Amino acid sequence: MRNFIPAFLGNFNAVLTYGYYFDEEGITIDLKETKIYWHEVEEIKFMNGQGYKSTVIYPHYTYHEEIRMRRGKKLPTPAHSIDWIAIERPKLYHKQLLAAWDKWRENNSK
């Protein structure tokens, strides 16, 4: 099941193709649909700084290099921010993302 909270792109067809979402595999962290898999996530936090709100995903440090290669970047990134201004319903997205991550951790802690 793909929980799709579309990013605002102005074009309805683009919203159906691109966006920030999470599914049973993991979380997309950019509009190129680069994914961080659930087993790579160490922490998910809400950040609020001077009116700038975002959901921040912190992968475990042992996966930084793998994620860097998937993204095609020169340097690894220790945290990935999903800005709330880019999401249609950010509070709902954050709440459902945390619930999905908790469910994944519960199912895979055995």
C-alpha positions in Angstrom: 0.0 0.0 0.0 1.4 3.4 -1.1 0.6 6.3 1.3 0.8 9.2 -1.1 0.7 12.7 0.2 1.3 14.7 -3.0 3.7 17.7 -3.3 2.2 20.8 -4.8 3.4 21.0 -8.4 0.5 22.8 -10.0 0.0 20.0 -12.6 -2.4 17.2 -11.6 -0.7 14.6 -13.8 2.7 15.5 -12.2 1.2 15.1 -8.7 0.2 11.5 -9.6 3.8 10.7 -10.7 6.0 12.6 -8.4 6.0 13.4 -4.7 6.9 12.6 -1.2 5.4 9.3 0.0 6.1 6.2 2.0 5.2 2.6 1.5 6.2 -0.8 2.8 9.7 -0.4 1.5 10.6 3.1 2.9 10.3 6.9 2.4 11.0 9.0 -0.7 13.2 11.9 0.3 13.1 14.0 -2.9 11.0 14.6 -6.1 13.3 12.2 -8.0 11.8 9.5 -5.7 15.0 8.5 -4.1 14.1 6.2 -1.3 15.4 5.6 2.2 14.5 2.1 3.3 12.9 1.5 6.7 15.8 -0.5 8.0 18.1 2.5 7.2 16.1 5.0 9.3 17.4 5.8 12.8 15.1 8.6 13.8 12.3 10.8 12.4 11.8 14.3 13.9 9.6 17.4 13.5 11.7 20.5 13.2 10.4 24.1 13.6 12.7 27.0 13.2 11.4 30.5 12.7 8.2 29.5 10.8 10.1 26.9 8.8 8.6 23.5 9.5 9.9 20.2 8.2 10.0 16.5 8.8 13.6 15.4 9.1 14.7 11.8 8.5 18.0 10.7 10.1 19.4 7.5 8.6 21.8 5.4 10.6 25.4 6.5 9.9 26.3 3.1 8.5 23.9 3.7 5.5 25.1 7.3 4.6 27.3 6.0 1.8 24.7 3.7 0.3 22.1 6.6 0.3 24.7 9.0 -1.2 25.3 6.6 -4.1 21.6 6.1 -4.7 21.1 9.9 -4.9 24.1 10.4 -7.1 25.6 13.1 -4.8 29.3 13.7 -4.2 29.0 13.9 -0.4 26.8 12.0 2.1 24.0 13.8 3.9 23.4 13.0 7.6 19.8 14.1 7.5 17.1 14.5 4.9 14.5 17.2 5.3 11.0 17.2 3.8 9.8 20.8 3.9 6.2 21.2 5.0 5.6 24.0 2.5 6.0 21.4 -0.3 3.4 19.0 1.1 -0.4 19.4 0.7 -1.2 18.1 4.3 2.0 18.2 6.2 0.6 17.4 9.7 -1.2 14.3 8.4 1.9 13.2 6.4 4.1 13.5 9.5 1.6 11.7 11.7 1.1 8.9 9.3 4.9 8.6 8.6 5.6 8.2 12.3 2.8 5.6 12.6 4.2 3.6 9.6 7.7 3.7 11.0 6.5 2.6 14.4 4.6 -0.2 12.8 7.6 -1.3 10.8 9.9 -1.2 13.9 7.3 -3.3 15.8 7.0 -5.9 13.1 10.8 -6.2 12.6 12.0 -6.0 16.2 11.7 -9.8 16.6 
